[in-house]
Amino acid sequence: MKLNCIKDVLDSKGISQTWLAKQLNKSYNTVNSYVCNRAQPNLETLLLISKILNVDLKDLIADADERNN
């Protein structure tokens, strides 16, 4: 089960996990855990990620197909 779509958004925008980690002031390993769905960011971090990536928060937690069902 995919709990977040951070990887999809990063891929679509051509943004690296390393860049996002620097923006969040978090380690690469932490961001990689979010991207691989091994760990989930708290709501505050998820909101910050959405602002940094300039996407709606909903775009990080469900893909378009899931939202339309």
Predicted model as a PDB file, atoms N, CA, C, CB and O in Angstrom, pLDDT in the B-factor column:
MODEL        1                                                                  
ATOM      1  N   MET A   1       0.838  -1.179   0.000  1.00 65.00           N  
ATOM      2  CA  MET A   1       0.000   0.000   0.000  1.00 65.00           C  
ATOM      3  C   MET A   1       0.886   1.246   0.000  1.00 65.00           C  
ATOM      4  CB  MET A   1      -0.955  -0.004   1.218  1.00 65.00           C  
ATOM      5  O   MET A   1       1.810   1.361   0.805  1.00 65.00           O  
ATOM      6  N   LYS A   2       0.601   2.156  -0.891  1.00 77.00           N  
ATOM      7  CA  LYS A   2       1.352   3.397  -1.002  1.00 77.00           C  
ATOM      8  C   LYS A   2       0.648   4.451  -0.149  1.00 77.00           C  
ATOM      9  CB  LYS A   2       1.475   3.859  -2.495  1.00 77.00           C  
ATOM     10  O   LYS A   2      -0.499   4.810  -0.412  1.00 77.00           O  
ATOM     11  N   LEU A   3       1.347   4.941   0.872  1.00 88.00           N  
ATOM     12  CA  LEU A   3       0.738   5.901   1.785  1.00 88.00           C  
ATOM     13  C   LEU A   3       0.992   7.349   1.393  1.00 88.00           C  
ATOM     14  CB  LEU A   3       1.244   5.668   3.170  1.00 88.00           C  
ATOM     15  O   LEU A   3       0.225   8.238   1.763  1.00 88.00           O  
ATOM     16  N   ASN A   4       2.058   7.591   0.651  1.00 92.00           N  
ATOM     17  CA  ASN A   4       2.275   8.947   0.154  1.00 92.00           C  
ATOM     18  C   ASN A   4       2.792   8.877  -1.278  1.00 92.00           C  
ATOM     19  CB  ASN A   4       3.271   9.725   1.064  1.00 92.00           C  
ATOM     20  O   ASN A   4       3.258   7.836  -1.744  1.00 92.00           O  
ATOM     21  N   CYS A   5       2.697   9.999  -1.952  1.00 94.00           N  
ATOM     22  CA  CYS A   5       3.079  10.074  -3.366  1.00 94.00           C  
ATOM     23  C   CYS A   5       4.243  11.030  -3.571  1.00 94.00           C  
ATOM     24  CB  CYS A   5       1.888  10.515  -4.220  1.00 94.00           C  
ATOM     25  O   CYS A   5       4.375  11.629  -4.638  1.00 94.00           O  
ATOM     26  N   ILE A   6       5.085  11.176  -2.563  1.00 96.00           N  
ATOM     27  CA  ILE A   6       6.206  12.104  -2.656  1.00 96.00           C  
ATOM     28  C   ILE A   6       7.113  11.734  -3.820  1.00 96.00           C  
ATOM     29  CB  ILE A   6       7.003  12.119  -1.347  1.00 96.00           C  
ATOM     30  O   ILE A   6       7.564  12.610  -4.558  1.00 96.00           O  
ATOM     31  N   LYS A   7       7.381  10.455  -3.990  1.00 95.00           N  
ATOM     32  CA  LYS A   7       8.256  10.011  -5.083  1.00 95.00           C  
ATOM     33  C   LYS A   7       7.691  10.428  -6.437  1.00 95.00           C  
ATOM     34  CB  LYS A   7       8.443   8.483  -5.039  1.00 95.00           C  
ATOM     35  O   LYS A   7       8.426  10.924  -7.291  1.00 95.00           O  
ATOM     36  N   ASP A   8       6.402  10.231  -6.633  1.00 94.00           N  
ATOM     37  CA  ASP A   8       5.767  10.588  -7.901  1.00 94.00           C  
ATOM     38  C   ASP A   8       5.897  12.078  -8.191  1.00 94.00           C  
ATOM     39  CB  ASP A   8       4.297  10.188  -7.885  1.00 94.00           C  
ATOM     40  O   ASP A   8       6.183  12.477  -9.320  1.00 94.00           O  
ATOM     41  N   VAL A   9       5.683  12.894  -7.165  1.00 96.00           N  
ATOM     42  CA  VAL A   9       5.774  14.348  -7.346  1.00 96.00           C  
ATOM     43  C   VAL A   9       7.215  14.761  -7.640  1.00 96.00           C  
ATOM     44  CB  VAL A   9       5.251  15.087  -6.091  1.00 96.00           C  
ATOM     45  O   VAL A   9       7.463  15.572  -8.532  1.00 96.00           O  
ATOM     46  N   LEU A  10       8.158  14.206  -6.892  1.00 97.00           N  
ATOM     47  CA  LEU A  10       9.573  14.518  -7.156  1.00 97.00           C  
ATOM     48  C   LEU A  10       9.948  14.137  -8.578  1.00 97.00           C  
ATOM     49  CB  LEU A  10      10.491  13.786  -6.155  1.00 97.00           C  
ATOM     50  O   LEU A  10      10.583  14.919  -9.285  1.00 97.00           O  
ATOM     51  N   ASP A  11       9.557  12.938  -9.002  1.00 97.00           N  
ATOM     52  CA  ASP A  11       9.876  12.478 -10.358  1.00 97.00           C  
ATOM     53  C   ASP A  11       9.253  13.385 -11.419  1.00 97.00           C  
ATOM     54  CB  ASP A  11       9.391  11.037 -10.556  1.00 97.00           C  
ATOM     55  O   ASP A  11       9.903  13.734 -12.405  1.00 97.00           O  
ATOM     56  N   SER A  12       7.994  13.765 -11.211  1.00 96.00           N  
ATOM     57  CA  SER A  12       7.315  14.586 -12.217  1.00 96.00           C  
ATOM     58  C   SER A  12       7.923  15.981 -12.320  1.00 96.00           C  
ATOM     59  CB  SER A  12       5.832  14.695 -11.890  1.00 96.00           C  
ATOM     60  O   SER A  12       7.858  16.610 -13.377  1.00 96.00           O  
ATOM     61  N   LYS A  13       8.506  16.462 -11.241  1.00 96.00           N  
ATOM     62  CA  LYS A  13       9.107  17.794 -11.237  1.00 96.00           C  
ATOM     63  C   LYS A  13      10.613  17.758 -11.489  1.00 96.00           C  
ATOM     64  CB  LYS A  13       8.830  18.478  -9.916  1.00 96.00           C  
ATOM     65  O   LYS A  13      11.248  18.805 -11.612  1.00 96.00           O  
ATOM     66  N   GLY A  14      11.187  16.550 -11.568  1.00 97.00           N  
ATOM     67  CA  GLY A  14      12.618  16.429 -11.800  1.00 97.00           C  
ATOM     68  C   GLY A  14      13.454  16.902 -10.613  1.00 97.00           C  
ATOM     69  O   GLY A  14      14.555  17.421 -10.794  1.00 97.00           O  
ATOM     70  N   ILE A  15      12.935  16.725  -9.414  1.00 97.00           N  
ATOM     71  CA  ILE A  15      13.609  17.172  -8.198  1.00 97.00           C  
ATOM     72  C   ILE A  15      14.204  15.965  -7.484  1.00 97.00           C  
ATOM     73  CB  ILE A  15      12.629  17.938  -7.265  1.00 97.00           C  
ATOM     74  O   ILE A  15      13.578  14.909  -7.398  1.00 97.00           O  
ATOM     75  N   SER A  16      15.418  16.134  -6.975  1.00 98.00           N  
ATOM     76  CA  SER A  16      16.088  15.024  -6.302  1.00 98.00           C  
ATOM     77  C   SER A  16      15.710  14.966  -4.819  1.00 98.00           C  
ATOM     78  CB  SER A  16      17.610  15.153  -6.454  1.00 98.00           C  
ATOM     79  O   SER A  16      15.300  15.958  -4.216  1.00 98.00           O  
ATOM     80  N   GLN A  17      15.861  13.787  -4.270  1.00 98.00           N  
ATOM     81  CA  GLN A  17      15.638  13.598  -2.840  1.00 98.00           C  
ATOM     82  C   GLN A  17      16.665  14.391  -2.036  1.00 98.00           C  
ATOM     83  CB  GLN A  17      15.706  12.102  -2.472  1.00 98.00           C  
ATOM     84  O   GLN A  17      16.354  14.903  -0.961  1.00 98.00           O  
ATOM     85  N   THR A  18      17.869  14.491  -2.550  1.00 98.00           N  
ATOM     86  CA  THR A  18      18.930  15.248  -1.864  1.00 98.00           C  
ATOM     87  C   THR A  18      18.533  16.717  -1.745  1.00 98.00           C  
ATOM     88  CB  THR A  18      20.282  15.116  -2.621  1.00 98.00           C  
ATOM     89  O   THR A  18      18.701  17.319  -0.685  1.00 98.00           O  
ATOM     90  N   TRP A  19      18.016  17.288  -2.810  1.00 98.00           N  
ATOM     91  CA  TRP A  19      17.584  18.687  -2.794  1.00 98.00           C  
ATOM     92  C   TRP A  19      16.470  18.873  -1.773  1.00 98.00           C  
ATOM     93  CB  TRP A  19      17.110  19.135  -4.199  1.00 98.00           C  
ATOM     94  O   TRP A  19      16.499  19.815  -0.981  1.00 98.00           O  
ATOM     95  N   LEU A  20      15.484  17.971  -1.789  1.00 98.00           N  
ATOM     96  CA  LEU A  20      14.369  18.078  -0.845  1.00 98.00           C  
ATOM     97  C   LEU A  20      14.865  17.956   0.591  1.00 98.00           C  
ATOM     98  CB  LEU A  20      13.311  16.998  -1.134  1.00 98.00           C  
ATOM     99  O   LEU A  20      14.407  18.686   1.470  1.00 98.00           O  
ATOM    100  N   ALA A  21      15.783  17.054   0.829  1.00 98.00           N  
ATOM    101  CA  ALA A  21      16.338  16.878   2.174  1.00 98.00           C  
ATOM    102  C   ALA A  21      16.980  18.181   2.655  1.00 98.00           C  
ATOM    103  CB  ALA A  21      17.377  15.727   2.189  1.00 98.00           C  
ATOM    104  O   ALA A  21      16.804  18.568   3.811  1.00 98.00           O  
ATOM    105  N   LYS A  22      17.715  18.851   1.785  1.00 98.00           N  
ATOM    106  CA  LYS A  22      18.347  20.123   2.155  1.00 98.00           C  
ATOM    107  C   LYS A  22      17.297  21.186   2.459  1.00 98.00           C  
ATOM    108  CB  LYS A  22      19.279  20.610   1.032  1.00 98.00           C  
ATOM    109  O   LYS A  22      17.447  21.951   3.411  1.00 98.00           O  
ATOM    110  N   GLN A  23      16.247  21.237   1.666  1.00 98.00           N  
ATOM    111  CA  GLN A  23      15.188  22.222   1.884  1.00 98.00           C  
ATOM    112  C   GLN A  23      14.470  21.985   3.218  1.00 98.00           C  
ATOM    113  CB  GLN A  23      14.180  22.178   0.727  1.00 98.00           C  
ATOM    114  O   GLN A  23      14.061  22.931   3.890  1.00 98.00           O  
ATOM    115  N   LEU A  24      14.324  20.718   3.586  1.00 98.00           N  
ATOM    116  CA  LEU A  24      13.630  20.350   4.823  1.00 98.00           C  
ATOM    117  C   LEU A  24      14.551  20.372   6.038  1.00 98.00           C  
ATOM    118  CB  LEU A  24      13.015  18.974   4.680  1.00 98.00           C  
ATOM    119  O   LEU A  24      14.097  20.264   7.177  1.00 98.00           O  
ATOM    120  N   ASN A  25      15.856  20.513   5.781  1.00 98.00           N  
ATOM    121  CA  ASN A  25      16.852  20.414   6.843  1.00 98.00           C  
ATOM    122  C   ASN A  25      16.773  19.049   7.540  1.00 98.00           C  
ATOM    123  CB  ASN A  25      16.657  21.550   7.866  1.00 98.00           C  
ATOM    124  O   ASN A  25      16.838  18.943   8.765  1.00 98.00           O  
ATOM    125  N   LYS A  26      16.630  18.022   6.715  1.00 98.00           N  
ATOM    126  CA  LYS A  26      16.574  16.639   7.195  1.00 98.00           C  
ATOM    127  C   LYS A  26      17.624  15.829   6.443  1.00 98.00           C  
ATOM    128  CB  LYS A  26      15.142  16.022   7.002  1.00 98.00           C  
ATOM    129  O   LYS A  26      18.113  16.251   5.395  1.00 98.00           O  
ATOM    130  N   SER A  27      17.958  14.685   6.976  1.00 98.00           N  
ATOM    131  CA  SER A  27      18.951  13.841   6.314  1.00 98.00           C  
ATOM    132  C   SER A  27      18.367  13.217   5.052  1.00 98.00           C  
ATOM    133  CB  SER A  27      19.449  12.743   7.269  1.00 98.00           C  
ATOM    134  O   SER A  27      17.154  13.064   4.907  1.00 98.00           O  
ATOM    135  N   TYR A  28      19.277  12.865   4.145  1.00 98.00           N  
ATOM    136  CA  TYR A  28      18.851  12.148   2.940  1.00 98.00           C  
ATOM    137  C   TYR A  28      18.124  10.862   3.327  1.00 98.00           C  
ATOM    138  CB  TYR A  28      20.067  11.830   2.031  1.00 98.00           C  
ATOM    139  O   TYR A  28      17.112  10.514   2.719  1.00 98.00           O  
ATOM    140  N   ASN A  29      18.638  10.153   4.341  1.00 98.00           N  
ATOM    141  CA  ASN A  29      18.031   8.886   4.751  1.00 98.00           C  
ATOM    142  C   ASN A  29      16.592   9.064   5.214  1.00 98.00           C  
ATOM    143  CB  ASN A  29      18.849   8.250   5.859  1.00 98.00           C  
ATOM    144  O   ASN A  29      15.742   8.217   4.939  1.00 98.00           O  
ATOM    145  N   THR A  30      16.315  10.153   5.911  1.00 98.00           N  
ATOM    146  CA  THR A  30      14.945  10.423   6.362  1.00 98.00           C  
ATOM    147  C   THR A  30      14.028  10.646   5.170  1.00 98.00           C  
ATOM    148  CB  THR A  30      14.908  11.648   7.296  1.00 98.00           C  
ATOM    149  O   THR A  30      12.949  10.059   5.090  1.00 98.00           O  
ATOM    150  N   VAL A  31      14.458  11.490   4.252  1.00 98.00           N  
ATOM    151  CA  VAL A  31      13.637  11.773   3.068  1.00 98.00           C  
ATOM    152  C   VAL A  31      13.479  10.521   2.225  1.00 98.00           C  
ATOM    153  CB  VAL A  31      14.259  12.906   2.227  1.00 98.00           C  
ATOM    154  O   VAL A  31      12.397  10.264   1.698  1.00 98.00           O  
ATOM    155  N   ASN A  32      14.540   9.739   2.089  1.00 98.00           N  
ATOM    156  CA  ASN A  32      14.442   8.492   1.336  1.00 98.00           C  
ATOM    157  C   ASN A  32      13.431   7.547   1.972  1.00 98.00           C  
ATOM    158  CB  ASN A  32      15.810   7.816   1.245  1.00 98.00           C  
ATOM    159  O   ASN A  32      12.721   6.837   1.260  1.00 98.00           O  
ATOM    160  N   SER A  33      13.357   7.525   3.283  1.00 97.00           N  
ATOM    161  CA  SER A  33      12.361   6.694   3.973  1.00 97.00           C  
ATOM    162  C   SER A  33      10.946   7.154   3.658  1.00 97.00           C  
ATOM    163  CB  SER A  33      12.594   6.724   5.488  1.00 97.00           C  
ATOM    164  O   SER A  33      10.041   6.334   3.497  1.00 97.00           O  
ATOM    165  N   TYR A  34      10.753   8.484   3.570  1.00 96.00           N  
ATOM    166  CA  TYR A  34       9.436   9.009   3.185  1.00 96.00           C  
ATOM    167  C   TYR A  34       9.105   8.602   1.751  1.00 96.00           C  
ATOM    168  CB  TYR A  34       9.397  10.554   3.329  1.00 96.00           C  
ATOM    169  O   TYR A  34       8.008   8.123   1.464  1.00 96.00           O  
ATOM    170  N   VAL A  35      10.069   8.801   0.861  1.00 96.00           N  
ATOM    171  CA  VAL A  35       9.863   8.541  -0.564  1.00 96.00           C  
ATOM    172  C   VAL A  35       9.557   7.061  -0.819  1.00 96.00           C  
ATOM    173  CB  VAL A  35      11.102   8.970  -1.368  1.00 96.00           C  
ATOM    174  O   VAL A  35       8.728   6.729  -1.667  1.00 96.00           O  
ATOM    175  N   CYS A  36      10.230   6.178  -0.080  1.00 94.00           N  
ATOM    176  CA  CYS A  36      10.046   4.736  -0.258  1.00 94.00           C  
ATOM    177  C   CYS A  36       8.910   4.176   0.602  1.00 94.00           C  
ATOM    178  CB  CYS A  36      11.336   4.009   0.070  1.00 94.00           C  
ATOM    179  O   CYS A  36       8.677   2.967   0.618  1.00 94.00           O  
ATOM    180  N   ASN A  37       8.207   5.058   1.317  1.00 93.00           N  
ATOM    181  CA  ASN A  37       7.088   4.666   2.167  1.00 93.00           C  
ATOM    182  C   ASN A  37       7.482   3.705   3.283  1.00 93.00           C  
ATOM    183  CB  ASN A  37       6.018   4.039   1.330  1.00 93.00           C  
ATOM    184  O   ASN A  37       6.663   2.901   3.730  1.00 93.00           O  
ATOM    185  N   ARG A  38       8.740   3.786   3.734  1.00 94.00           N  
ATOM    186  CA  ARG A  38       9.166   3.019   4.910  1.00 94.00           C  
ATOM    187  C   ARG A  38       8.801   3.764   6.186  1.00 94.00           C  
ATOM    188  CB  ARG A  38      10.686   2.746   4.865  1.00 94.00           C  
ATOM    189  O   ARG A  38       8.613   3.161   7.243  1.00 94.00           O  
ATOM    190  N   ALA A  39       8.705   5.092   6.070  1.00 95.00           N  
ATOM    191  CA  ALA A  39       8.308   5.956   7.181  1.00 95.00           C  
ATOM    192  C   ALA A  39       7.421   7.045   6.598  1.00 95.00           C  
ATOM    193  CB  ALA A  39       9.562   6.567   7.932  1.00 95.00           C  
ATOM    194  O   ALA A  39       7.492   7.346   5.407  1.00 95.00           O  
ATOM    195  N   GLN A  40       6.592   7.628   7.437  1.00 94.00           N  
ATOM    196  CA  GLN A  40       5.697   8.685   6.974  1.00 94.00           C  
ATOM    197  C   GLN A  40       6.004   9.988   7.703  1.00 94.00           C  
ATOM    198  CB  GLN A  40       4.223   8.283   7.184  1.00 94.00           C  
ATOM    199  O   GLN A  40       6.194   9.995   8.919  1.00 94.00           O  
ATOM    200  N   PRO A  41       6.051  11.088   6.959  1.00 95.00           N  
ATOM    201  CA  PRO A  41       6.274  12.376   7.612  1.00 95.00           C  
ATOM    202  C   PRO A  41       5.055  12.764   8.434  1.00 95.00           C  
ATOM    203  CB  PRO A  41       6.591  13.469   6.573  1.00 95.00           C  
ATOM    204  O   PRO A  41       3.930  12.382   8.113  1.00 95.00           O  
ATOM    205  N   ASN A  42       5.291  13.531   9.505  1.00 95.00           N  
ATOM    206  CA  ASN A  42       4.144  14.018  10.261  1.00 95.00           C  
ATOM    207  C   ASN A  42       3.426  15.074   9.417  1.00 95.00           C  
ATOM    208  CB  ASN A  42       4.586  14.605  11.649  1.00 95.00           C  
ATOM    209  O   ASN A  42       3.936  15.502   8.382  1.00 95.00           O  
ATOM    210  N   LEU A  43       2.271  15.478   9.855  1.00 95.00           N  
ATOM    211  CA  LEU A  43       1.443  16.388   9.070  1.00 95.00           C  
ATOM    212  C   LEU A  43       2.144  17.726   8.828  1.00 95.00           C  
ATOM    213  CB  LEU A  43       0.110  16.620   9.772  1.00 95.00           C  
ATOM    214  O   LEU A  43       2.036  18.292   7.740  1.00 95.00           O  
ATOM    215  N   GLU A  44       2.851  18.225   9.820  1.00 96.00           N  
ATOM    216  CA  GLU A  44       3.578  19.481   9.674  1.00 96.00           C  
ATOM    217  C   GLU A  44       4.644  19.369   8.580  1.00 96.00           C  
ATOM    218  CB  GLU A  44       4.225  19.883  11.011  1.00 96.00           C  
ATOM    219  O   GLU A  44       4.790  20.274   7.758  1.00 96.00           O  
ATOM    220  N   THR A  45       5.382  18.265   8.572  1.00 97.00           N  
ATOM    221  CA  THR A  45       6.413  18.045   7.556  1.00 97.00           C  
ATOM    222  C   THR A  45       5.781  17.861   6.183  1.00 97.00           C  
ATOM    223  CB  THR A  45       7.274  16.820   7.912  1.00 97.00           C  
ATOM    224  O   THR A  45       6.291  18.374   5.187  1.00 97.00           O  
ATOM    225  N   LEU A  46       4.685  17.138   6.132  1.00 96.00           N  
ATOM    226  CA  LEU A  46       3.989  16.929   4.863  1.00 96.00           C  
ATOM    227  C   LEU A  46       3.501  18.261   4.282  1.00 96.00           C  
ATOM    228  CB  LEU A  46       2.802  15.965   5.055  1.00 96.00           C  
ATOM    229  O   LEU A  46       3.583  18.484   3.074  1.00 96.00           O  
ATOM    230  N   LEU A  47       3.001  19.131   5.136  1.00 97.00           N  
ATOM    231  CA  LEU A  47       2.558  20.451   4.687  1.00 97.00           C  
ATOM    232  C   LEU A  47       3.739  21.270   4.178  1.00 97.00           C  
ATOM    233  CB  LEU A  47       1.844  21.199   5.828  1.00 97.00           C  
ATOM    234  O   LEU A  47       3.628  21.967   3.169  1.00 97.00           O  
ATOM    235  N   LEU A  48       4.865  21.185   4.874  1.00 98.00           N  
ATOM    236  CA  LEU A  48       6.075  21.887   4.433  1.00 98.00           C  
ATOM    237  C   LEU A  48       6.550  21.360   3.081  1.00 98.00           C  
ATOM    238  CB  LEU A  48       7.195  21.739   5.479  1.00 98.00           C  
ATOM    239  O   LEU A  48       6.947  22.136   2.212  1.00 98.00           O  
ATOM    240  N   ILE A  49       6.508  20.042   2.908  1.00 98.00           N  
ATOM    241  CA  ILE A  49       6.894  19.439   1.625  1.00 98.00           C  
ATOM    242  C   ILE A  49       5.985  19.967   0.511  1.00 98.00           C  
ATOM    243  CB  ILE A  49       6.819  17.882   1.700  1.00 98.00           C  
ATOM    244  O   ILE A  49       6.460  20.297  -0.575  1.00 98.00           O  
ATOM    245  N   SER A  50       4.688  20.045   0.781  1.00 97.00           N  
ATOM    246  CA  SER A  50       3.756  20.525  -0.248  1.00 97.00           C  
ATOM    247  C   SER A  50       4.063  21.974  -0.624  1.00 97.00           C  
ATOM    248  CB  SER A  50       2.296  20.403   0.245  1.00 97.00           C  
ATOM    249  O   SER A  50       3.947  22.345  -1.792  1.00 97.00           O  
ATOM    250  N   LYS A  51       4.455  22.799   0.356  1.00 98.00           N  
ATOM    251  CA  LYS A  51       4.797  24.191   0.066  1.00 98.00           C  
ATOM    252  C   LYS A  51       6.094  24.271  -0.729  1.00 98.00           C  
ATOM    253  CB  LYS A  51       4.922  24.999   1.366  1.00 98.00           C  
ATOM    254  O   LYS A  51       6.189  25.035  -1.689  1.00 98.00           O  
ATOM    255  N   ILE A  52       7.092  23.486  -0.334  1.00 97.00           N  
ATOM    256  CA  ILE A  52       8.380  23.494  -1.033  1.00 97.00           C  
ATOM    257  C   ILE A  52       8.213  23.047  -2.482  1.00 97.00           C  
ATOM    258  CB  ILE A  52       9.391  22.584  -0.313  1.00 97.00           C  
ATOM    259  O   ILE A  52       8.807  23.627  -3.391  1.00 97.00           O  
ATOM    260  N   LEU A  53       7.400  22.011  -2.688  1.00 97.00           N  
ATOM    261  CA  LEU A  53       7.209  21.464  -4.035  1.00 97.00           C  
ATOM    262  C   LEU A  53       6.113  22.186  -4.816  1.00 97.00           C  
ATOM    263  CB  LEU A  53       6.878  19.990  -3.949  1.00 97.00           C  
ATOM    264  O   LEU A  53       5.880  21.894  -5.989  1.00 97.00           O  
ATOM    265  N   ASN A  54       5.444  23.131  -4.155  1.00 97.00           N  
ATOM    266  CA  ASN A  54       4.380  23.909  -4.785  1.00 97.00           C  
ATOM    267  C   ASN A  54       3.269  23.019  -5.349  1.00 97.00           C  
ATOM    268  CB  ASN A  54       4.958  24.773  -5.893  1.00 97.00           C  
ATOM    269  O   ASN A  54       2.852  23.156  -6.499  1.00 97.00           O  
ATOM    270  N   VAL A  55       2.808  22.101  -4.491  1.00 96.00           N  
ATOM    271  CA  VAL A  55       1.689  21.230  -4.854  1.00 96.00           C  
ATOM    272  C   VAL A  55       0.670  21.249  -3.724  1.00 96.00           C  
ATOM    273  CB  VAL A  55       2.174  19.772  -5.143  1.00 96.00           C  
ATOM    274  O   VAL A  55       0.982  21.614  -2.590  1.00 96.00           O  
ATOM    275  N   ASP A  56      -0.532  20.855  -4.050  1.00 95.00           N  
ATOM    276  CA  ASP A  56      -1.576  20.719  -3.043  1.00 95.00           C  
ATOM    277  C   ASP A  56      -1.230  19.555  -2.124  1.00 95.00           C  
ATOM    278  CB  ASP A  56      -2.968  20.509  -3.704  1.00 95.00           C  
ATOM    279  O   ASP A  56      -0.707  18.536  -2.576  1.00 95.00           O  
ATOM    280  N   LEU A  57      -1.517  19.704  -0.856  1.00 94.00           N  
ATOM    281  CA  LEU A  57      -1.242  18.643   0.108  1.00 94.00           C  
ATOM    282  C   LEU A  57      -1.857  17.317  -0.336  1.00 94.00           C  
ATOM    283  CB  LEU A  57      -1.773  19.033   1.488  1.00 94.00           C  
ATOM    284  O   LEU A  57      -1.255  16.260  -0.146  1.00 94.00           O  
ATOM    285  N   LYS A  58      -3.039  17.367  -0.917  1.00 92.00           N  
ATOM    286  CA  LYS A  58      -3.715  16.143  -1.382  1.00 92.00           C  
ATOM    287  C   LYS A  58      -2.901  15.405  -2.438  1.00 92.00           C  
ATOM    288  CB  LYS A  58      -5.093  16.483  -1.946  1.00 92.00           C  
ATOM    289  O   LYS A  58      -3.006  14.185  -2.562  1.00 92.00           O  
ATOM    290  N   ASP A  59      -2.088  16.139  -3.200  1.00 91.00           N  
ATOM    291  CA  ASP A  59      -1.260  15.508  -4.230  1.00 91.00           C  
ATOM    292  C   ASP A  59      -0.158  14.638  -3.632  1.00 91.00           C  
ATOM    293  CB  ASP A  59      -0.644  16.569  -5.124  1.00 91.00           C  
ATOM    294  O   ASP A  59       0.396  13.777  -4.315  1.00 91.00           O  
ATOM    295  N   LEU A  60       0.158  14.862  -2.362  1.00 92.00           N  
ATOM    296  CA  LEU A  60       1.197  14.077  -1.705  1.00 92.00           C  
ATOM    297  C   LEU A  60       0.654  12.846  -0.998  1.00 92.00           C  
ATOM    298  CB  LEU A  60       1.932  14.933  -0.720  1.00 92.00           C  
ATOM    299  O   LEU A  60       1.408  11.923  -0.688  1.00 92.00           O  
ATOM    300  N   ILE A  61      -0.645  12.825  -0.742  1.00 88.00           N  
ATOM    301  CA  ILE A  61      -1.183  11.707   0.033  1.00 88.00           C  
ATOM    302  C   ILE A  61      -2.052  10.754  -0.765  1.00 88.00           C  
ATOM    303  CB  ILE A  61      -1.967  12.229   1.172  1.00 88.00           C  
ATOM    304  O   ILE A  61      -2.393   9.679  -0.271  1.00 88.00           O  
ATOM    305  N   ALA A  62      -2.418  11.117  -1.975  1.00 72.00           N  
ATOM    306  CA  ALA A  62      -3.211  10.207  -2.824  1.00 72.00           C  
ATOM    307  C   ALA A  62      -2.994  10.588  -4.268  1.00 72.00           C  
ATOM    308  CB  ALA A  62      -4.732  10.259  -2.465  1.00 72.00           C  
ATOM    309  O   ALA A  62      -2.892  11.767  -4.608  1.00 72.00           O  
ATOM    310  N   ASP A  63      -2.926   9.574  -5.115  1.00 61.00           N  
ATOM    311  CA  ASP A  63      -2.781   9.906  -6.522  1.00 61.00           C  
ATOM    312  C   ASP A  63      -4.149  10.260  -7.113  1.00 61.00           C  
ATOM    313  CB  ASP A  63      -2.135   8.732  -7.297  1.00 61.00           C  
ATOM    314  O   ASP A  63      -5.171  10.042  -6.462  1.00 61.00           O  
ATOM    315  N   ALA A  64      -4.183  10.788  -8.306  1.00 55.00           N  
ATOM    316  CA  ALA A  64      -5.408  11.276  -8.921  1.00 55.00           C  
ATOM    317  C   ALA A  64      -6.469  10.183  -9.015  1.00 55.00           C  
ATOM    318  CB  ALA A  64      -5.111  11.830 -10.301  1.00 55.00           C  
ATOM    319  O   ALA A  64      -7.647  10.459  -8.785  1.00 55.00           O  
ATOM    320  N   ASP A  65      -6.086   8.958  -9.345  1.00 60.00           N  
ATOM    321  CA  ASP A  65      -7.062   7.866  -9.459  1.00 60.00           C  
ATOM    322  C   ASP A  65      -7.736   7.588  -8.126  1.00 60.00           C  
ATOM    323  CB  ASP A  65      -6.385   6.591  -9.974  1.00 60.00           C  
ATOM    324  O   ASP A  65      -8.941   7.342  -8.082  1.00 60.00           O  
ATOM    325  N   GLU A  66      -6.977   7.625  -7.040  1.00 58.00           N  
ATOM    326  CA  GLU A  66      -7.542   7.363  -5.725  1.00 58.00           C  
ATOM    327  C   GLU A  66      -8.497   8.481  -5.306  1.00 58.00           C  
ATOM    328  CB  GLU A  66      -6.427   7.204  -4.690  1.00 58.00           C  
ATOM    329  O   GLU A  66      -9.516   8.212  -4.670  1.00 58.00           O  
ATOM    330  N   ARG A  67      -8.180   9.735  -5.656  1.00 52.00           N  
ATOM    331  CA  ARG A  67      -9.051  10.863  -5.288  1.00 52.00           C  
ATOM    332  C   ARG A  67     -10.356  10.846  -6.058  1.00 52.00           C  
ATOM    333  CB  ARG A  67      -8.337  12.185  -5.530  1.00 52.00           C  
ATOM    334  O   ARG A  67     -11.373  11.330  -5.561  1.00 52.00           O  
ATOM    335  N   ASN A  68     -10.346  10.295  -7.264  1.00 55.00           N  
ATOM    336  CA  ASN A  68     -11.541  10.299  -8.095  1.00 55.00           C  
ATOM    337  C   ASN A  68     -12.491   9.156  -7.775  1.00 55.00           C  
ATOM    338  CB  ASN A  68     -11.154  10.237  -9.539  1.00 55.00           C  
ATOM    339  O   ASN A  68     -13.607   9.119  -8.294  1.00 55.00           O  
ATOM    340  N   ASN A  69     -12.072   8.235  -6.940  1.00 54.00           N  
ATOM    341  CA  ASN A  69     -12.941   7.088  -6.580  1.00 54.00           C  
ATOM    342  C   ASN A  69     -13.759   7.387  -5.358  1.00 54.00           C  
ATOM    343  CB  ASN A  69     -12.112   5.827  -6.339  1.00 54.00           C  
ATOM    344  O   ASN A  69     -14.539   6.543  -4.915  1.00 54.00           O  
TER     345      ASN A  69                                                      
ENDMDL                                                                          
END                                                                             
